[in-house]
Amino acid sequence: MQISREATWVADYDVIVAGGGVAGVAAAVTAKRMGKRTLLIEKTIGLGGLATNGLINLFVPMCNGRGVQIIKGMAEELLRLSVKYGYDTLPDAWKNGEPGMGETSRYITRFSAPIFTLALTEFVRNEGVDLLFDTVITTPVMKGNVCLGLVVENKTGCEFYGAKMVIDTTGDADVIFRAGVPTIQGQNYHTYFPKSVTLESCKKAAETEDMSKLYGNIYSGGRATLYGKNQPEGKPARGGTTVEDVTEYIIENHIECLENIKKDDRWKRTIVTLPTMPQFRTTRHIAGDYTLQTEDAYKHFEDSIAAICDFDRRDYLYEVPYRTLVRSGFPNLITAGRSAAAEGYAWDVLRVIPPAIITGQAAGAACSLALDAQVDICHVDIGRLQKTLEEQNVMIHFDDDLIPEEEMMDVYAGAEGHI
Ligand SMILES: Cc1cc2nc3c(=O)[nH]c(=O)nc-3n(C[C@H](O)[C@H](O)[C@H](O)COP(=O)(O)OP(=O)(O)OC[C@H]3O[C@@H](n4cnc5c(N)ncnc54)[C@H](O)[C@@H]3O)c2cc1C
């Protein structure tokens, strides 16, 4: 049985950004700053994605572990925004900017997820980006490989928004997948961390006058790490791209979390926030024109759109090729954030919050330049894109002086090891 619905045309945009996680916010604000009529569509009622609704409230290090900042641009702007109205856990050395070579504390901070959500709304509104909350993108409308716009569902009904360029920052590559762009399915271990408080943690926060000590991952569902440590025996990994998978993951974790909380005195603890999106690290990513590989560390790429650093290993550096965001043959579709093309350890490094923001910024800038030059998104003038991003304070190529001697490589200077 085929069921079809009529969608009402609402408006046309230069750029539509699909999904308001950190990558989507960066993409939308960048396109708007470059003069493009931009719409950001988010299915929940808060921006930030995993970083806020998913309660992943940790900006991993943006430095090389020796006092040199690598990831800058919009990532720097959003890190500062994440702690502007709430607590931070920034090391003193980084409070006022880059300390310089020799500093070993890392440029990393925790932030209040709900306050960051509020700050992102203010930011996007002040930047003049049009925003739709509570709106699920259902279908990209395609003419061949060209995306004409997106069908959405929301309180108003079934609507259509036309677009010249579409940036898929759904985190799950939902839009490009449905548009026919080849994608790769990921697998996820069993992880579910709400934020909880106990009388003890409240006491600690009060004694130290430090709100960052108030709550933590005390009660949880699954506690599997990035590498599958603590994965229950026999439990299969989840792809996270079917409704059955998502529903079963939520049911299992809710029940498991409840069992854990039942063990303690109900007057002495509570959960303050549940994640409102599944804590899946990787669902789907683009089979891009290039896939960043583990062995690409320390390699320069002619089409680099940013240098990035590792959160665990000091000195470990990558450059992100523009080709990880696009697929030839699809002239107005691009992705960014955790759906960029990477595998192995390079994927670990590329998907986290600061690199997700930087690829979002690059996608927003690329769409704007493609529209100005009236070219296919895959044929953007890379030199111009790099210059534009540099003007926006992005480091495109790392300095070879930052590459460590062979015996210094692999020094562990981790964020937390479990992300
Ligand atoms: C358990 C876990 C721990 C992690 N730990 C860390 C950490 O400590 N530090 C760190 O830096 N990174 C960490 N990460 C990774 C990091 O949180 C994410 O990779 C990053 O936040 C991804 O950002 P994004 O914008 O690409 O995607 P997401 O945050 O996934 O944003 C996608 C957005 O799109 C919206 N969306 C999806 N589909 C639709 C649709 N059809 N219509 C409309 N909107 C839609 C979603 O609601 C969401 O807002 C962790 C991830 C997990 C799962």
PDBQT file of the ligand as one rigid body, heavy atoms in Angstrom, charges set to zero:
ROOT
HETATM    1  C1  LIG A 501      28.154   8.381  24.588  1.00  0.00    +0.000 C 
HETATM    2  C2  LIG A 501      28.865   9.475  23.847  1.00  0.00    +0.000 A 
HETATM    3  C3  LIG A 501      29.905  10.165  24.450  1.00  0.00    +0.000 A 
HETATM    4  C4  LIG A 501      30.550  11.202  23.778  1.00  0.00    +0.000 A 
HETATM    5  N1  LIG A 501      31.512  11.926  24.435  1.00  0.00    +0.000 NA
HETATM    6  C5  LIG A 501      32.001  13.047  23.873  1.00  0.00    +0.000 A 
HETATM    7  C6  LIG A 501      32.778  13.961  24.628  1.00  0.00    +0.000 A 
HETATM    8  O1  LIG A 501      33.022  13.751  25.830  1.00  0.00    +0.000 OA
HETATM    9  N2  LIG A 501      33.243  15.083  24.020  1.00  0.00    +0.000 N 
HETATM   10  C7  LIG A 501      33.000  15.338  22.700  1.00  0.00    +0.000 A 
HETATM   11  O2  LIG A 501      33.485  16.344  22.178  1.00  0.00    +0.000 OA
HETATM   12  N3  LIG A 501      32.253  14.493  21.963  1.00  0.00    +0.000 NA
HETATM   13  C8  LIG A 501      31.717  13.389  22.530  1.00  0.00    +0.000 A 
HETATM   14  N4  LIG A 501      30.873  12.591  21.822  1.00  0.00    +0.000 N 
HETATM   15  C9  LIG A 501      30.633  12.871  20.400  1.00  0.00    +0.000 C 
HETATM   16  C10 LIG A 501      29.807  14.134  20.161  1.00  0.00    +0.000 C 
HETATM   17  O3  LIG A 501      28.871  14.348  21.196  1.00  0.00    +0.000 OA
HETATM   18  C11 LIG A 501      29.040  14.088  18.837  1.00  0.00    +0.000 C 
HETATM   19  O4  LIG A 501      29.721  13.381  17.849  1.00  0.00    +0.000 OA
HETATM   20  C12 LIG A 501      28.766  15.496  18.323  1.00  0.00    +0.000 C 
HETATM   21  O5  LIG A 501      28.119  16.237  19.340  1.00  0.00    +0.000 OA
HETATM   22  C13 LIG A 501      27.952  15.401  17.049  1.00  0.00    +0.000 C 
HETATM   23  O6  LIG A 501      27.417  16.637  16.675  1.00  0.00    +0.000 OA
HETATM   24  P1  LIG A 501      26.567  16.758  15.348  1.00  0.00    +0.000 P 
HETATM   25  O7  LIG A 501      26.076  18.166  15.294  1.00  0.00    +0.000 OA
HETATM   26  O8  LIG A 501      27.345  16.221  14.205  1.00  0.00    +0.000 OA
HETATM   27  O9  LIG A 501      25.342  15.740  15.477  1.00  0.00    +0.000 OA
HETATM   28  P2  LIG A 501      24.155  15.593  16.608  1.00  0.00    +0.000 P 
HETATM   29  O10 LIG A 501      24.635  16.145  17.863  1.00  0.00    +0.000 OA
HETATM   30  O11 LIG A 501      23.728  14.215  16.482  1.00  0.00    +0.000 OA
HETATM   31  O12 LIG A 501      23.048  16.590  16.016  1.00  0.00    +0.000 OA
HETATM   32  C14 LIG A 501      22.128  16.215  15.043  1.00  0.00    +0.000 C 
HETATM   33  C15 LIG A 501      20.880  17.074  15.185  1.00  0.00    +0.000 C 
HETATM   34  O13 LIG A 501      19.998  16.811  14.105  1.00  0.00    +0.000 OA
HETATM   35  C16 LIG A 501      18.680  16.656  14.586  1.00  0.00    +0.000 C 
HETATM   36  N5  LIG A 501      17.968  15.777  13.662  1.00  0.00    +0.000 N 
HETATM   37  C17 LIG A 501      18.234  14.475  13.381  1.00  0.00    +0.000 A 
HETATM   38  N6  LIG A 501      17.375  14.005  12.471  1.00  0.00    +0.000 NA
HETATM   39  C18 LIG A 501      16.549  15.029  12.148  1.00  0.00    +0.000 A 
HETATM   40  C19 LIG A 501      15.452  15.157  11.260  1.00  0.00    +0.000 A 
HETATM   41  N7  LIG A 501      15.019  14.139  10.507  1.00  0.00    +0.000 N 
HETATM   42  N8  LIG A 501      14.817  16.344  11.187  1.00  0.00    +0.000 NA
HETATM   43  C20 LIG A 501      15.238  17.388  11.944  1.00  0.00    +0.000 A 
HETATM   44  N9  LIG A 501      16.281  17.321  12.805  1.00  0.00    +0.000 NA
HETATM   45  C21 LIG A 501      16.922  16.162  12.902  1.00  0.00    +0.000 A 
HETATM   46  C22 LIG A 501      18.868  16.052  15.979  1.00  0.00    +0.000 C 
HETATM   47  O14 LIG A 501      17.732  16.267  16.789  1.00  0.00    +0.000 OA
HETATM   48  C23 LIG A 501      20.106  16.784  16.468  1.00  0.00    +0.000 C 
HETATM   49  O15 LIG A 501      19.789  17.996  17.100  1.00  0.00    +0.000 OA
HETATM   50  C24 LIG A 501      30.176  11.545  22.466  1.00  0.00    +0.000 A 
HETATM   51  C25 LIG A 501      29.114  10.879  21.853  1.00  0.00    +0.000 A 
HETATM   52  C26 LIG A 501      28.440   9.868  22.547  1.00  0.00    +0.000 A 
HETATM   53  C27 LIG A 501      27.260   9.209  21.893  1.00  0.00    +0.000 C 
ENDROOT
TORSDOF 0
